[in-house]
Amino acid sequence: MIFGPRIELKTPAELELMHRAGQLTAEVLSAARSAAVPGATTAEVDAAAEAVIAAAGARSNFKGYQGFPAVVCISVNEEIVHGIPGSRVLQAGDIVSIDGGAVVDGFHGDSALTMIVGGDEAGTAADRELSSATEAAMWAGIAAFATGAKVSDIGDAIDDFVSESFPHLGLVEEFTGHGIGTSMHMAPEVLNYRARSNGPKIKPGMCLAIEPMLTTGGADTRTLADDWTVVTADGSRASHWEHSVARHDGGVWVLTAVDGGAAGLAPFGITPVAPKDA
């Protein structure tokens, strides 16, 4: 990924467009999740996501991005990110991460979720823990964005949460979150781990995609011959959760969450505020 040098701060009107793109992204992921049933191919899941974007008169920000051939990335079991949809048939008990987005009036949404095909009961206890831990790590990062002073506070919070609560899980460091707005990937880079750099200050109008990735084994990765699909080096299972989030004068708002992040931020004592309500 290439991050431009300028951090784009959005106006209230632009934040409303970011919200529209985020809500469409949530619909895209919901459709993909519903389509990811035992016996479905990953191409069929991608088609369900594409239909939502087409019906909205919007466009995909994934399809064609640096040559990527699909609307969503679908990463199964040991695949961490950037899995290409195709003929693979999903099986009950597979752990699947779906990453997608949409562009509305020039502004981007980007989000990811992890699910177990056939429902949570079809998966192992280890896979259920992996997904819930990754999602919780994401919310810890979002809470740090809501209350912190520097972008590096996000990585600190994610790293601390994982090391304290799930030290047996691997925290992937090779892939990061990012700024988002008129491009899908923008400055600043958002690390998922504690680093020496303080990073830029958090300012009103900043929009970030926060996206930790965890594994049941080690954190090392390798990329398959398709030059896209990233897998765990040791074959362990992986999970990826992501939301696009806005910080504004009135607080924080999770652009790609239907409830603005209310449920996910409640354990941290944080109430999200819609930009138009600030």
C-alpha positions in Angstrom: 0.0 0.0 0.0 1.2 3.5 -0.7 0.3 6.3 1.7 0.4 9.9 0.4 2.3 12.4 2.6 -0.7 14.7 3.4 -3.2 13.9 6.1 -6.7 14.8 4.8 -8.9 16.5 7.3 -12.6 16.5 6.4 -15.2 19.2 6.6 -18.6 18.4 8.2 -20.1 18.1 4.7 -17.3 15.7 3.7 -17.8 13.7 6.8 -21.5 13.2 5.8 -20.3 11.8 2.5 -17.8 9.6 4.4 -20.8 8.3 6.4 -22.8 7.5 3.3 -19.9 5.6 1.9 -19.4 3.8 5.2 -23.0 2.8 5.5 -23.0 1.4 2.0 -19.9 -0.5 2.9 -21.7 -2.0 5.8 -24.5 -3.2 3.5 -21.9 -4.7 1.2 -20.4 -6.7 4.0 -23.8 -7.7 5.3 -24.7 -9.1 1.9 -21.4 -11.0 1.6 -21.8 -12.4 5.0 -25.3 -13.7 4.3 -24.0 -15.3 1.0 -21.1 -17.1 2.8 -22.9 -20.3 3.5 -21.7 -23.9 3.3 -21.5 -24.9 -0.3 -21.2 -21.4 -1.7 -18.1 -20.4 -3.7 -16.1 -17.4 -2.8 -17.0 -16.0 -6.3 -20.7 -16.2 -5.4 -20.0 -14.3 -2.2 -18.2 -11.6 -4.2 -21.2 -11.4 -6.6 -23.6 -10.8 -3.7 -21.4 -7.9 -2.6 -21.1 -6.5 -6.1 -24.9 -6.5 -6.6 -25.3 -4.2 -3.6 -22.9 -1.7 -5.0 -24.5 -1.8 -8.4 -28.0 -1.3 -6.9 -26.8 1.8 -5.1 -25.3 3.3 -8.2 -21.9 3.4 -6.5 -18.6 1.8 -7.4 -16.2 -0.6 -5.8 -12.9 0.7 -4.5 -11.4 -2.8 -4.4 -12.1 -4.0 -8.0 -9.3 -2.8 -10.2 -7.2 -1.5 -7.3 -3.6 -2.2 -8.3 -5.1 -4.9 -10.5 -7.2 -6.7 -7.8 -10.0 -8.6 -9.7 -12.9 -8.6 -7.3 -15.2 -6.4 -5.2 -14.2 -8.0 -1.8 -11.2 -9.9 -0.4 -12.2 -13.2 1.0 -9.6 -14.9 3.1 -10.2 -18.4 4.4 -8.7 -20.2 7.4 -4.9 -19.7 7.2 -5.4 -16.7 4.8 -5.0 -13.4 6.6 -5.8 -10.8 4.0 -6.3 -10.1 0.2 -7.7 -13.5 -0.7 -9.1 -13.5 -4.2 -12.6 -14.8 -4.7 -13.0 -17.7 -7.1 -14.0 -21.4 -7.3 -13.2 -22.3 -3.7 -16.2 -23.9 -2.0 -16.8 -22.8 1.6 -17.2 -25.5 4.2 -19.0 -25.5 7.5 -16.4 -24.5 10.2 -14.2 -22.4 7.9 -13.2 -19.1 9.4 -13.5 -16.4 6.8 -12.5 -12.8 6.7 -14.3 -10.5 4.3 -12.8 -7.1 3.5 -14.6 -4.6 1.2 -15.5 -1.1 0.5 -17.4 1.3 -1.7 -17.0 4.8 -3.1 -19.9 7.4 -2.9 -19.5 10.8 -4.5 -15.7 10.4 -4.4 -15.4 9.3 -0.8 -14.4 5.9 0.4 -15.6 3.4 3.0 -13.5 0.3 4.0 -14.4 -2.4 6.5 -13.7 -6.1 7.3 -15.3 -8.8 9.4 -14.5 -12.4 10.4 -17.2 -15.1 10.5 -17.5 -18.8 10.9 -19.2 -20.5 8.0 -22.4 -22.3 9.2 -22.5 -20.2 12.4 -20.4 -19.9 15.5 -21.5 -23.3 16.6 -19.9 -24.9 13.5 -16.5 -23.6 14.4 -13.9 -24.5 17.1 -13.6 -22.8 20.4 -10.2 -21.6 19.2 -11.6 -20.0 16.1 -14.4 -18.3 18.1 -11.9 -16.9 20.5 -9.6 -15.7 17.6 -12.4 -13.8 15.9 -13.8 -12.2 19.1 -10.3 -11.3 20.3 -9.5 -9.6 17.0 -12.8 -7.7 17.1 -12.2 -6.6 20.6 -8.7 -5.5 19.7 -10.2 -3.3 17.0 -12.6 -1.7 19.4 -9.7 -1.0 21.8 -7.9 0.8 19.0 -11.1 2.7 18.1 -11.5 3.8 21.7 -7.9 5.0 21.7 -8.7 7.1 18.6 -11.7 8.6 20.4 -9.7 9.6 23.5 -6.1 9.7 22.4 -3.8 12.5 21.3 -1.6 10.7 18.8 -2.2 8.2 16.1 0.3 5.9 17.8 -2.0 5.6 20.8 -4.1 3.3 18.6 -1.3 0.8 18.1 -0.3 1.0 21.7 -3.9 0.2 22.8 -4.2 -2.8 20.4 -0.8 -4.2 21.4 -1.5 -3.8 25.1 -4.9 -5.4 24.8 -3.6 -8.4 22.9 -0.5 -8.9 25.0 -2.5 -8.7 28.3 -5.6 -10.6 27.4 -4.6 -13.0 24.6 -0.8 -13.4 24.8 -1.0 -16.8 23.0 -2.3 -15.2 19.8 -0.1 -13.7 17.1 -0.4 -10.0 16.3 0.4 -9.4 12.6 2.7 -6.4 12.1 3.3 -6.4 8.4 -0.1 -4.9 7.5 -1.5 -1.8 8.9 -4.5 0.5 9.1 -4.5 3.8 7.2 -6.1 7.1 6.6 -9.1 7.1 4.3 -11.1 9.7 2.4 -10.8 10.8 -1.2 -8.6 7.7 -1.6 -8.9 4.3 0.0 -5.3 4.3 1.4 -3.9 7.6 2.6 -1.7 9.0 5.3 -1.3 8.4 8.1 -0.2 4.8 8.5 -2.0 3.2 11.5 0.2 0.6 13.2 -1.4 -2.3 15.1 1.5 -2.5 17.6 3.5 -0.4 20.0 6.4 1.4 18.3 8.9 4.1 19.2 7.4 6.7 16.8 4.8 9.0 18.4 3.1 9.4 15.0 1.0 12.5 14.0 -1.4 14.2 16.4 -5.1 13.3 16.1 -7.1 16.2 14.8 -10.8 16.9 14.1 -11.7 15.8 10.6 -9.3 12.9 10.6 -10.7 9.6 9.3 -8.9 6.3 9.8 -9.3 2.6 8.9 -8.4 0.7 12.0 -7.8 -3.0 11.3 -5.9 -5.5 13.5 -5.2 -9.0 12.3 -4.5 -11.9 14.7 -3.5 -15.5 14.3 -3.7 -18.7 16.4 0.0 -19.2 15.9 2.9 -17.0 14.9 2.7 -13.6 13.3 5.0 -14.3 10.3 3.4 -14.2 6.9 4.0 -15.1 3.3 2.4 -14.2 0.0 1.1 -16.8 -2.4 2.0 -17.0 -6.1 -1.0 -14.9 -7.1 0.8 -11.9 -5.5 -2.2 -11.0 -3.4 -3.2 -13.7 -0.9 -1.3 -13.4 2.4 -1.2 -16.5 4.6 0.3 -17.3 7.9 3.8 -18.8 7.5 3.0 -21.6 10.0 -0.5 -22.5 8.6 -2.3 -21.2 11.7 -5.8 -19.7 11.4 -6.2 -15.9 11.0 -8.8 -13.2 11.7 -9.2 -9.6 10.4 -11.6 -6.9 11.7 -11.8 -3.3 10.4 -13.9 -0.2 10.7 -13.5 3.3 9.1 -13.8 5.9 11.9 -14.1 9.7 12.0 -12.8 12.0 14.8 -14.5 15.4 14.8 -15.1 18.3 17.1 -17.9 16.5 19.0 -16.2 13.2 19.4 -15.9 10.0 17.4 -18.2 8.2 14.9 -17.7 4.8 13.4 -18.6 5.4 9.8 -19.0 1.7 8.8 -21.0 0.6 11.8 -24.8 0.7 11.5 -25.0 2.1 15.1 -22.1 4.4 14.8 -20.1 2.2 17.1 -22.4 2.5 20.1 -22.3 -1.2 21.1 -18.6 -1.6 20.5 -17.6 1.5 22.4 -20.0 1.1 25.3 -17.5 -1.1 27.4 -15.1 1.8 27.2 -17.6 4.3 28.5 -17.6 6.1 25.1 -20.8 7.3 23.4 -20.2 8.0 19.7 -21.5 11.3 18.3 -22.7 11.7 14.7 -20.8 14.6 13.0 -24.1 16.4 12.1 -25.0 16.3 15.9 -21.8 17.8 17.1 
